[in-house]
Amino acid sequence: TVSGDRTLLRRLIRNLLENARRYAGNGPIAVSVTEETGRAILEVSDHGPGVPTAERQRIFEPFYRLAGSSETGRGSGLGLALVLDIARRHGGDAICLAAESGGSRFRIDLPAA
């Protein structure tokens, strides 16, 4: 259980899932929730093209989009910025990692209630 603004937390999850769906192609999207030492860990993984290591922090900046994504017309560059902002407003954080089987893995760390 996580305490916080239900509307904002719902937006955080929706943005992560929409982002995964947008970039996963026809591949599966994996979602997991675990608890680690009083923290709730939400992970959303896809099998899309992934995010280059050098850009994994920048994708959380407002209006930042990976090279080539603006040509497809997908997204405005605000979804992941909102994810990070919402996570931090709730005492947590958001990071992007490489998924073990290719693609991206977004990890949200929030205090458990």
Secondary structure, DSSP 8 states (H G I E B T S, - for coil): ---S-HHHHHHHHHHHHHHHHHHHTTS--EEEEEEETTEEEEEEE--SS---GGGTTGGGSTT---TTHHHHT---S-HHHHHHHHHHHTT-EEEEEE-TTSSEEEEEEEE--
